[in-house]
Amino acid sequence: MGAQTTDVLWEMPALALALGYLLGSIPFGLLLTRFSGAGDIRAIGSGNIGATNVLRTGRKGLAAATLLLDALKGTAAVWIGEAIVPGGGVLGGAGAFFGHCYPIWLRFKGGKGAATFGGIGFAAWWPIGVIYLLVWLGVLAASRYSSVGSLAAAVAAPIAAFLFGRADFGILFIALALVVFWRHRGNIARLFAGTEPKVGRKSG
């Protein structure tokens, strides 16, 4: 009986994490651009598989679909994780985020995690997701830099989680925010150099 209980304690959380990772590692930006005839997104602009780089193809519909699907990966992973084991939503969300950033199918070269982060926020509790989205869109509209919007939203998410009493996700969001900043280190360098491209340009 004790051995069975120990198996459940380890196996179910591990399953939530693994399924979240596999879901998060689906490269929707790459798949959508290939199937639509827009080419390999990794050979366009920054080479990133996220929505901002998809927008550089000039296909706004594809970029919007990529953004939505990447966000839904995070939301679904939290829900699935929570259905597997109580508290498993945090593990599922973490798995989805790291799956998006480091997908096994693409030799661990994925996106920067901003959309998936937002999807996790909505699943944690919808007001957290709303704050994430409003900060992202507000800073993006003011600066026209996608990277700045993403970084600002990443900072806002853990603050919102703690304010709304979701310390479990707040701790996770601090870790995810650090990864977002790391993934955007090239953007940060270009911002300081004045060479970061603004949203709407097809190159850079």
N, C-alpha and C positions, 0 to 999 in steps of 0.2 A: 504493500500500500504506500509506504514511504517513497519507494523508488518511482512509482507511478506519479505521485504528487510532484516529485522533483522533475520528472520528465515534462509534466505540464508547465511547471514554473519556467523551464528553459525553452521548451519547444514552441509554445504558443507565442510568446513575445518575439522569438527568433523568426517565426513564420510571418508575423506582422511586419517586421523589419524587412524581410526578404521580399515579400510581395510588394511592399511599398517601393523598394528599390527597382524591382522589375517593371512596375508600372511607371515609375518616374523616368526610367531609362528609355522609354519609347520616344524616338526623336521625331516628333511631329513636324517640326520645321523642315527637316530634311525630307521626310516622306511626302509632305504636301507639295514642296517645290519640285520634287522629282516627278510625282504623278501628274502634276499640272503642266509639265513641260518647261518649267522655269530653270531647269538645270540643277546642278549640285550646289546647294547654298554654301557649302564649305569653300567653294571657289569664288565667292562673291563677297565684296566688301571686306568685313573683318574676319570672315570665315566662320563666324559663330552660327549656331543652329537656332538661335532664339528669334523672337518676333521682330526685334529692331533690325536685325540683319535681313530678315525676310522682306521687310519693308523696302530695303534698298533694291529689290528686284523691280520695284514699281507696282507690285501687286498688293494693293491695300487689303483686299479680301483675304488673301493668303496670310498676310501678317496678322490680321484680326483673328483668323481661325487658329493660327499658331499660338497666339496669346491666350485665347480661350481654352484650347486643349491643354496647353502647358499648365494653366491654372487648375483645370479640372483634375489633372493628375494628382496634384497635391491634395485637393479636396477629397477625391475618391480614396486615396491612400489612407487618410485619417479615418474616414468612415469604415473602411474595411478593417483597419487595425483595431478600431474600437469594437467592431463586431466579433473579432477573433478572441480578444481578451480585454477585460477592463483596464483602461489606461494605455491600451495598445495604440491609440490614435497618435500619441506622441512619436512612438516608434515608426508607425506607418508613414507619418509625415516626414520624419527624418530620412527614412529610406527613400521616399520619393524625391526629396530635394537632392540628396547625394546621387541618386540614380540619374537625375536630369543633368547635374553638373559633371558627373563622371560615369557615363553609360558604358557598360561592358562591350556593347555592340560596336562602339565607335572608338575603341582603344582608350576609353576613359576621357575622351575629348568632347565635352558636351557644352551646354549653355551656361549662363551665369546665374540662373536660379531665381530671378526676380518674379516672374509670373507664377512659378510653382510655389514660391514663398507666399505670395498673396493668396493662392488657393488654399494653402494650409491655414492661413489666418482666418479665412471665411469658415472653414470647417471647425477650427478651434472654438470660435464664437463669432457670429456674423458681424457684430460691431467692430471687432478687431480687423476683420477683412475690409470693412467700410473705411475705417481710418487709414489702413494701408493704401487702399485704392485712391482715396481723396488726396493723401499726401503725395503719392506717386504722380497722379494726374496734375495736381496743383503745381508742384515743383517743375514737372515737365513743361506745362503750359507757360510758366514764368521764365524758365531758362532755355527751353527748347533742346535741352540735353537729356537724352534718355537715361544716361548713366547717372546723372545727378538726381533725377526722379527716383531711380531704383535705390540709390544709396540713402536718400532721405527716408524712403518708405521702410527700408531695412532697419533704420534707427527707430522709427516710429512704432514698429510692430512689437518689440519687447516691452516698450513703455506702455503701450495700450494693453498688452496682455496682463501686466502686473496691476495696472489700474482697474481692470475688470475682474481681478481675482483669479486669473488663470496663470498661476505661478509655474505650473508644469510646462505650459507652452512658452511662458516668458523665458524660462531658462533655455529651452530649445531655441527660441528666437534669437537670443544673444549669440549662441553658437552659429546659427545660420547667418546672422548679420556679419559676423567676422569672416565667414566664408564668402559672402557677397562682396565685401570690401576687397578680399584677396583676389577674387575672380575679376574685379574691376580695377585691379592695380594699374593695368595699361591705360585704361580710360582716365584714371586719376592723374597719371603722369602727363597725358595729353591735355587734360584740363589745365594743369599748371603751365604747360608749354603753349597753350592757346591753339592747339591743333586738333582738338576733339571735334568731330563733325556733329552738326546739329541734325535733329530729326527732319527728314524731308530730302536729304541729299542721298544720292544713289551710290556714292562711293565713299571710301574712308573706312 
